[in-house]
Amino acid sequence: MKLMLCLAVFLGYLNSISVPTHAQTDVRDLVKKATPAIVTIAVFDSTGTIYGIGSGFFVENDQIITSRHVVETAYRAEYRTSDGTIYPVLGVTGDDPYADLAQLQVEVPATEVSPLPISEASTEIGERIIAIGSPHGLELTVSEGIVSSVRDDPFVGRFLQLTAPISQGSSGGPILNLQGEVVGIASMILTTGQNLNFATPAKRITSMKIEPLQPFTAWRATAHNTTVAPPLYSDDPAKAAFLADYALSRARAYFEREEFETAIQMSNTALMIRPDLGDAWLINGMSELYLHHYDHAIVPLQQALRLMPKDPMPRIQLGDAFAGLQQYDEALKQYRDVLNNDSTYGLAWNGIGQMEFLKGEDSAAIIALERAVSYNSTIFEAYRALGTLYYKRNQLREAEAAYKNVLRIVPNHPETLEELSVVYRELGNYRESLSLLQGLLKERPDDPDLLLKLGSILTRIEKYPEAIEAFEGSLSIRPEHGIAHFMLGTVYMHQKNYDEGMKEYIEAIRYDPGLAEAHHGLGMAYLHYKNDKAAALDEYKILLTLDKNLAKMLFDDIYR
């Protein structure tokens, strides 16, 4: 997880300051004493996947302080003590969205810890400090420095600028004075040609309002975002730049987590301060696009394009927005404009291929999509569209290769596995087709389309009882599906159970009167089973309006 910038501070020049190296024994003793109270926090998303690391420290036996942004989007969290033991974080008991602080209730560790004391004294410029945290997930790394600046902010209060490095993963860790007291909480770095390291003063911990325990999901639903109040800083260019960058970094983080509505809010915050931020317009427009708000995406993407004319991404995304509005010619114009500057840009060729596909220009679509993947072999959508087009043309080996490339990029993509199972079926590779479908059905046992495909394969390998079970399972979920009734009727015909077969054909026609295959099957049943030419001719007359080839086949059979 990217380390989030937090809170508004005036950006001053950080002078290089060398830190004295005396009194190392005292520092070692201090670190040894403090270490048991300092923890590494791991946060998990809704799928149970770990996505971020932060630091924290005990202030009570069951309470930990950390930076709010570390846990802001967490669905679950754990903490690891210095001895390597992992315990659950139970939830949130307090937070300050403006100071980027959160207090967490945790399961009490088996080994007793001594909470770190909070300093009551004001921190002075030049005071030596020690930062302890987990940069890049490394357990309890120590760095020394001094307080290089103490800044007063009219909204947040006092802020500490440090020379001690604060790296990704250290956010939320304690900043200690040489008495072992917490004077600050590591909050952020800002890279502007140099690293500026900041900390929230420890006094903000004692002013934080403590509430009853809330699990992360409940807290997320009601808590404010870790944010800023931009109007307070509009008169200070340095602060405005800092706040805009901070809001933009938050927008990026939410976008990467696919929390698009919040990404829009944070990009809007950045744009209130700095309307010339092309990246903020781009994130705003892309978030609208991914929410399928195509009309809302157009203006911010046009603004991004105006501010970043050499960047192909705004134009690509603008093309996608026009495509979502079904303005295919305008979308094609955007993609072609990208190619005017770079004829090897794979995403632009993909966009052209997708538009030609939607317009029904299959040959042009294939040419463009093949160029797309020749320039960029990671374009998932291009391979998937190629698979569909090749299958449509009965180029089954090419379709198989395209779908396998999709799975190379996105392993176990369910829709592609389903499509590949159909290709295997048509290739006669029934074992592979069955294996894929059975794997998918473990995850989606009530999917009527999967059951229909399973029944189709089982019919081809003449496992009729199993095929009947699959078709009946599909119809129990979707009883009005004409094709399923037709396919079930065909299995009954293979079993010479003609009455049941005809009954299913009639049901198929009832639900789908235009299903030519069902009319043909019913006509053949009338002719060969019922010996009723008149009824067969009635089906022939209907087929003349639906499928002349099937009509001719039935006619030839009637008058053979």
N, C-alpha and C positions, 0 to 999 in steps of 0.2 A: 504494500500500500504506500502510495506516495505520501511523504511527510507534508502535512497541510500547514500553510502559513496561518498564523493566528494573531488577531488583535492589531489595533492600529498603533503604530509608533512612528515617530519622526525618523526618517532615514538619514543618519549622520555618517560621516566618513569614519571608518574604523582604522585607527592607527595601529601599526604593528607594535606589539608590546611584548618584550621578553619577560618570562616568568622566572623568578628566582627558584633555584633548585635546592635550597637549604631546607632543613627540617623534614627530610624525607621519612624519617622514622615516625614522626608524628602523623604524617599523612597515611602511612601504611597502617598504623594503629587505628586511625579514624575510619579508614575504609573497611578494615577487618571488623570493626564494631558495627558499622552501618550495614554491611552486606546482607545479613540475614533478613533485614526489613525491606530489601529492595527486590522487586519481582519483574519477570518478563511476562507480558500479556499477549496472548494470541487470540485473534478475533476470527469468527467464522461467518460465512454467508448462509443463505436460506437452504443451500444444498449440503451444508456441512463441510464446505471446503474452506480451509484456512486462507485468508486473503491479506492479513496484515499482522504486524508485530509492533508492540509498543512497550513502554516501561511504566513502572508505578512503584509505590512504596506504602507500607503500612502506617496508618495514623492511629488505628485502634486494632484490637486483636482480630476483628472481622471486617475492617474497613480499609480500603486502598484508595489512594489518590492517583489519578492519571490525567493526561490531556483528554479533553472531551472528544476531540476529533478522532482519537484512537478507536473509540467504541461507538461513535455516532451512528454508523450504519450496520452495527453488528446484530446478528440474530442470536449469537451465543459467544461466550468467551471463556477462556481458561487462563490460569496464571501458573507460572513455574517459579518455585522458590530457589534460593541459591544452592540448595542441596539436590536439585533436579527433580523434585517431586511436583506433580501436576495436580491442581485442584480446580474445581469449577468456580466461575464467577456467577453469583446468584442474580445480580441485577444492579440497578442504579438507586442510590439513596439521596443523591444531591448533584446539582450541576450548575454551572454558570456559563451560558453560551457566549457571553462577551469576553470572559477571561479564559475561555477554552479549558475549563476545569470540570472534572467529573469525580464523584465519590462513589465507589463500588462496594457492595456488600459481597463478601466471599465466604466460602467454606473455610472455617478456621483450620490452619495447618496443624499437623500432628506435633511438630516441633514448635515450642513456644518461641515467639519473636518479640523483640522489644520495639514498639513503634518509634518512628523517628520524631524527635521534638521539633516543634515549629518555632522559629525565631520570632521574638516579639520586637526586636530592635530594628531600626531602619538600616537598610543596606547602603553602604557608602561607596563612592567611586574609588577604585584602587583596592578594594577589599579582595583578598584572595579567596577563591572558591574552588570547589571540586564538583565535577559533574559525573554522575554514575548512571549508566543506562545500558541499553542493548542495541548499539548501532548495527544495522543490517542483520539483526537477529543474533549477533554475538552476545553471549551471556556476560553481563556486568563488566563493561569496559569503563575504565576510569580515565578522565582527562582533567588537567588542571588549567587554571586561568585566573583572570581577575574580572571584576565588574568594571567595564570600560566606560559605561555611561548609565545614568539613571534618568529616565525620561518621564515626565508627567504628561498624562493625556486627559483632556477634559471629560471624556466619556468613560474610559476604562480605569484610569488612575495611573499608578506608577508602573513603569516597566524597566527591566534590567537588560542591558546589552552586555554580552560576555565575550571574552576572548577564548574561553574553553570551547572546543569544537562540539557541536550538537549534530549528530548524524541521524539518518533515517533509522527508526527503531528506538532511538533514545528519547523520543517525545514522551513526556509524562514522568520522566525520571527526576530524582531530586537534585537540586543544586545546594550543596552544603557549604557552610562556613567552616573555619578550622576548629570550631567547638563542636562540630558534628550536628549542628542544627540546620534544618531546612530553611533556606532563605529564598528559594525560588523553585519553580517547576519548569523543566526544559520544555520549550514550546515550539520552536521553529528555527529554520535557517532561511536566509534569503540570499540567493546568489545574484549579484549584479557586478560581475567581474571580481568579486570577493565574497567571502562568506560572512554574513552578519548573523550572529547567534543571539537569540532572545530567550528570556524566561519571564514567567508570570511571578510576581512577588508572592511569597508564601502567605502573607497576610490575607490574600484573597481566599485562602482555604477557610479561615475562621469566619469570614463574612458570608460564606456560601450557605444558602438555606437548605436544611436537611429535611427530607420528606420520607414517608414510609417506603419500604422497598418496592420497586417496580421491576418486573422482568423486562428484558430488552425490548421485546415486541410491544409491550404496553407503553413503555417509555418512548419508543420511536414514534408511536402514533400520536403523541401529544406534545412532545418536546419541540422547542424552537431549534432551527438549525444553528450550528456554530457560525456566527455571522458578525456583521459590523453595521454601523449606522452611518451610511455615507454622507448624508447632508451635513454632519458635524465637521467634515474635513474638506469640504469643497473649496475652502478659501486657502488651503495650504497645498501647493503643487506636489511637494515631496510626499506628504501624507496621502494625497489623492492617488499618486502613482502606486504607493505601497498597497493601499486598500483595493485598488482596481486589480493589481496583480494577485492579491490574496483571494478576492472573489473569483477571479478567473481560475486560479488553481483549484478552488472548491468546485467550480462548475465542471472542470475537467474530471475531477475525481468522481463526481456524481454521474457524469456521462459514461465513464469507464465502468461504473457499477450498474449501468443501464437504468438508473433512477432519473429518467429524462425530465420529468416535471420539476424536480428540484434543481436539475442542471439548468433549466430555463430560468428559474428564479435567481440562481446565483449569477448566471451570465447577465441577466437584467441588472443585477446590482453592480456588476463591473461596468456595464454600459452607461448606467446613470452617472458614474464618475468619469469614465473615459469612453465616450462614444466613438473614438477612433480605433478601438481595439478590434482588429479584424478577426482574431481568434475567438473572441467572445461572440461576435456575430455568427461565426461559423458554428460554434457549439450550440448556440441558440437555434439556428436554423436546422442543424442536423437532429437536434432533440425533437423539434416539431416534426421533422420528417419521419423519424423512427416511431413517433406516436401516431403516424398516419394523418397528421394535420397538414396535408400537403399545401393547402392555400396559405396557411400561416407560415410555412417554411420559406416561401418565395422571397419576401422582402428581406429578412435577415441574411439569406444566402446571397441576394443581390448586393447587399451592403458589404458582406465579406468579400465578394468578388471585386467590388470597387476599391476596397482597401488593400486587397492582396491580388492584384491582377496577374501576377506571374505564378501564383500557386494554383495548380490544376484542381485541387480538391473542392473549392467553392463551386466551380463550374460543373464538376461531376455531380455533386450533391444537388445543384440546381436542376440539372438534367433529370435526376431521379425524382425530384419534386414535380416537375412537369409531367414525367411519366405517370406518377401517381394520380395526376389530374387528367390522365389520358390525352394529354397534349403531346402526342408522339413526335410530331414534326419539330416542335419547339425543343423537345428533349434531344432529338437527333442533332439539332443545330448546336446545342451546348457541347455535346460529346465531340462533334466534328471540329468545333473551335479549339478544343483541347489538342486534338490531333494536328491541327495547323501549327502548333508550337512544338509538339513532340509526337511524331508519328508512331512511336513505339510504346505509348502509354497504354498499358493493358486494360486498365479500368475504363478508358474511353471506348476501346474496341468492344469491351463487354457491354457497355451501355448501348452501343449501336446494335450489337447482336440481339440484345434483349428487345429493343424496339422493333427490329425487323421481325423477330419471332412473334411479337404481339400483333404486328400488322399482317401476319400470315405469309411473309416473304421468307420461306424456310431456307432456300438456297443462300440468299444474302445473309441470313442469320448465321448459318453454319460457317460461312467464310469469315465473318467478323468475329465470331466466338473462337474459332480456331486460331485466329491472329491474337486474340486476347490471351489465350493460355500459352501461346508461343512466346509472348513477351512477359507474361506473369503467370507462373505455374501454381499460384496460390489462390486464384479467383474461384472460389467455391461455386458461385452462381453460374459462371460460364460453363463449367464442367457439367453441372446439373442440367442446364438448358440443352447442352449438346447431347447428353444422354437421352433426353426426351425426344429431340429431333431425330437422332439416329434410330431410335426405336420406332418412331413414326414412319421412317423410311425402310424399316425392316433391316437396317444395318446393325444386326444384333451384336456382333463382336465389337464394333465401335461403341455401341451403347454400353456394353459391359465395361470396356476400358474407361469410358467417361465416368461412369458411376463409381468405379474403383478409385479414380482420382478424387472424386468428392470425398470418399471415405478416407483417403490418405490425408486430406486436409481436416476433415471433421469426422474422426472415427465414430462408428456406431450411430451415425445420423439416421434416425428412424425412417424418415420418408424415403431416403435414398436406399436403405436396406430393403424397403418394401418394393421400390421400383426395380431394384436389382433382382429381387426374387421373381418378378414377372419376366425379366429378360432371361434368366436361367430357365424358367418354365418353357419359354418359346424356343430356347436352344436345346431343349430336351434334357437339361441337367436338373432332373427332378430332385435328386438328393440334396443339392445345394439350395434349391428353391425351398424345399421343405424345411431344411435346417434354418434358413433365415426367417421364414414365417413362424416357425415354432418358437424361435428365440424372441421375436417381436410379440407373440401372443402371451408370453410369460409376463411381459410388461403391460400389455393391453388386451386382456382376455375377453373383453366385451366389445371389441372393435368389429363391427359387422363387415367392413371391407376386407380386413385380414382374414376373417372366417370365410368370406366368399372366395378369396384367392386360394386359401387352403383347400377348400372344396374342389376348386377347379383342377388343382394339381392332383389331388387324390382321385378325381375322375379319370384323368389321363393315365394314371398308373393302375386303373381298374380296381381301386380300393373303394368299392361302392358304398358299403355300410358306413365307413369313416367319412366319405364324401357327404352322404345324406346327413350325418350328424353335424358336419360343419355348416352345410347350407341351412339346416333347421336352426342351428345356433344363430346364424346371421339373421334369419327371419324372425326369430324370437325377439331380437333387438330392434329390427326394422322390418315389420311385417308387410309393409306396402311397397317393397322393392321388387319391381317386375323382373329384373335380370336374375335375382336370386331364385324366384319362383321358376323361371325358365330353366336355369341350370339344374335345379332340383328335379324338374320334370324330365330333363335329359338323362339324369342318372336312373330314374325309374324306368325310362324306356330301355336303357342298357340292360336293366335287370328283367326286362320283359314284363314289367308291372305297368301295363299300358293304361289302365284306368287311372291309376295315381298320376302317371305321367301326363295324361290329357288334362286331368284336373289342375295340375300345376301350370300347364300351358295356358289354360283358360284364366287362372288367377293372374298370371303374368300379363296377359292382354287386358285384364280388367284394370290393373294398376298402371299399365303402360301400353295404351292402344297402338302406339306407333312402333312397338318392338317387332321388327320384321322377322327376326329369328323365331319368335314364339308363334307367329302366324304360319311360318313355313313348317315348323315342327308339328303344329296342330293339323295342318293340311295333310302332311304325310301320315299322321296317326289316323285321321279319318279315312284316308285311302287304303292303308295297309292293314289297319287293325279293325276298323268299323266297316270297311268295304263300302264307303259312302262317297262316291265320286262327286255328288252334288255339293256336299258339305266341303269337300276338298276344293272344288271349283270356286266356292264362295271365298275361301281363304286366298285362292289364286287372284281373284279380282281385287281383294284388299291389297295383296302384295304388289300388284301393278302400280299402286300409288306410293308404295314405300321402298321397294327394292326390286328393280326389274330383273336383275340376275337371279335372285331367289325365286321370283315369279316364274321365270323361264324354266328353272330347275323343277319346280313343282308341276308346271304344265307338261313338260316332257315326261315326267313320271306318271302323270295321269293318263297320257295317251300313248304310252310306250307299247 
